[in-house]
Amino acid sequence: MRKVAIGLAAAVVLVAGALLLAYHSLDVILKFALEHFGPDVLGASVKVGEVRLSAQTGEGSLKALEIGSPRGFTSPRAARFGEIRLALDPTTITDDVIVVRQIRVEAPLITFERGKDGHNLDAIQKNIEAYVERSGGASAAQPSGAASRARRFVIDRLTIRGAKVTMTNPVLRGQGVTFDLPDIEMTDIGKRQKGLRASEIANVVTGAIIARIAQKMLTSIELLRKGGVEGAVDALKGLFK
């Protein structure tokens, strides 16, 4: 009986130690999650250079985050993020719904590539939507089972500033026309639904980026005539179809 008690006590200590280690290693866990689960969600490779996240303050950053191109596209990558700053509410880190006070994305480089069946960002968004459907549908429906236990998030404020977009297609063989994207600011993401899963938030943000690119293309079509690439106007006409 004494041996059983000792064994149980040892197990409790080990579990407590593991939980403590996980709590204080959020940056390692986040990096693993992005690189391990990200490709399944996006349908594209995900690489992260560095993650720093403090469990005490909830503040941290991601550096050198790179999203590859989905299947069927030739560009080396769909997006590259130099640095993403984030601030969580540390009191919610272990809750079912984590409150993110702010995410600030600075100067990302985005590739908008047109293929025969659409563009690369649309392909990524469709991959995300398919993942959300496979994993139980929208959080607003509050499904039962594993999907309902998935960690959810509310983001108070998300900003994307200084983004540059390069429009291209296979005819240009990796070259294209680059322009500045107007800043994007979103607030209260997931608040109405009492939390969204990470994949659902990715879908919302990707949709906002696509909409802003479309708006810029419609209002600044003359940029195509200033790309400095011979035949760029004719080669990029397909981007507007």
N, C-alpha and C positions, 0 to 999 in steps of 0.2 A: 504494500500500500504506500509505503514511504517512497519507494522508487517511482511509483506512478505519479505521486505528488511532485517529486523532483522533476520528473519528465515534463509534467504540465507547466510547472513554473519556468523551466528552460524554454519551452515552446512560447510561452507568453512573452518572455524577455526577447526572444528572437523576432517575434512578430512586432513587438514594440520598437525594437531596433530598426527593423526594416521600414516601418512606417515613418520613423524619425528620419532615416536616411532619405526616403522618398520626399518627405516634406522639405528637406534642406537641399535637395538635388533637382529642383524644378526645372532648371535650365537644361540639365542632361535629359530629363524626361521629355521636355518640349522638343528638343532637337531630334530625339529618337522618334517621337510621334510624327513630326513633320516629314522626316525622310522615310519612315517606314509605312505610314498610312497615307501620306500625301499623294503618292503616285496612284493609289487605288481610287482616291476621290477625284483627282484631276485628270487621270488618264495621261499623265506626263510625268517625267522625272522631277524630283525635288531634291535640291542640295542646299545645305545650310552651312555657312562658314563658321559662325559663332553665335551662341545664345547665352545671354546673361539675364537671370531673373531671380530677384530676391524674395524669399518667402516672408521676410520681415516687413519690407516696405511695399512689396508688390510691383516695384519698378524694375524695368529691364529693357533689353534691346536684342534685336536679331540683326546680324550682319551677313552680307554676301548671300542672301537668299536668292536662288535661281530656279526658275520653273522652265523645264524643257518644252519642246514642241510636241503636241499630240500627234498620234499616228496620221500619216498622210500629208505632213507638212515638212518643208525642207530647211526652214530657218533653224539655226543652232539652238535658239531658245525663244520662249514666248514672253518672258519677263525676267528682269534682273533688278533686285532691290539692294541698294547700297546699305541702307540702315533703316530699321523700323523700330521706333521707340514705343513702349507700351507701359501703362500704369494700371495695375489691378487694384481692387479693394482687397487688401490682404485678409480681412476678416471673412471673406467669402471663398477663399481658395479651396477649402474642403467641403463647401456646400454643393448641392445639386445644381444650383445656378450661380455661376461666377460673374461678378460685376466687373466689367472692364471700364475704368474711368476714361481712358484715352488710348487711342492708337494713332501714331503720327508716322506717316510714310513720306520719306523725303527723296525726291529726285529719282524715281524709278525709271527704268528704260523698258519700254513695251514694244514688242513687235506685232504688227497687225498684218498677217499674211493671208492673202486670198488664195484659196485652192479651188479645185473644180466643183467641190460640193459645199462651199461656204468658206468662212474664215476661221483662223486658228482659235480665236477667243470664243467664238460661238461653239466650236467643237469642245473646248474645255468646259464651257457652261453646260452643254448637253451631257458631258461625262459626269459633272457634279449632280445634275438633276437625276440622272440614272442611279447614281450612288445613293442619293437621298431616298429615292423610291425603293431601292433594294433594302435599305436599312430601316424601313418602317414608315416612310412618308413624313409629312410635315409635323413639326412639334406642336402646332396649334391643335392638331387632332388629338394630342395626348394619348398615343397608342399604349397598349398594355405590354408587359413583357420587357425584353432587353432594351427595346427602343426607348421606352419611357424612363429607363434608368440611365440613359446616356447623359453625360455632362452637358449642360447647356450654358449659354452665355448671353449677357445683356451688355451692349457696348454703348456707353453714354455719348462718346464722340469719336469719330474716325475721320481723319483728314489725309488727303493725298496731295502733295504739293510738289511743284517743279517737275512733273512727269514729262518725258519725251517719248513720242510715238514714231516708229518707223513703219511706214506702209510699204509693202512689197508684195510680189507674187513670183511664181517660178520663172517667169520670163526674164526678170531682172537678176536672177542668179545671186541672190543675197543682198543686192543693193536696193535702194529705195529712196523715198522722200521722208525726211524727218521733220516733225513740227512739235511745238510745245502744246501740251494739253492743259486746258484751264483747270484750276484747282477743284478738287472734289471735297465736299464736307457732308458727312452724314451724322445724324444724331438719333439716339434712342433706338438703336438697332436691336430688335428682339424684345423690346420692352412690352409692346402690346401683347405679344405671344407668351410673355412670362419666361422668356429664354428661348434661344435657338441653338441647335447643334452647330458645331464648327463648319460642317459641310454646307449647312443652310446659309450661314453667314457668308461663306465663300461664294455661294451662288448669288446672293444679294449684291455683294461688292463687285463681282465680275459683271453683273448686269449693269451696274452704275457706270463702270469704266467703258463698257461697250456703248452705252447711250451717250456718254460724253464724247467719245471718239466720233460717233455718227454725227453728233451736233457740230463738232469742229469741222468735219469733212464737208458738211452742207454749207457752212457759213464761210469757209476759207478754201474754196475749190481752186483759187488761183495759186495756192501753195504748190500744186502739182507742176506749175510752169516754172518753178524756181528751184527744182530739185537738183539741178546740176548733173543729171544723168541723161544721156542721149536717148531719146525715145521714151522718156519716163511718162509723159502724158498719155501716149497711146497704150503703153504697157499697163498702166494703172487704171485704165477705163473700166476694166472688169471689177474693180473694187466697189463700184457704185451700182452694180447690177444686183 
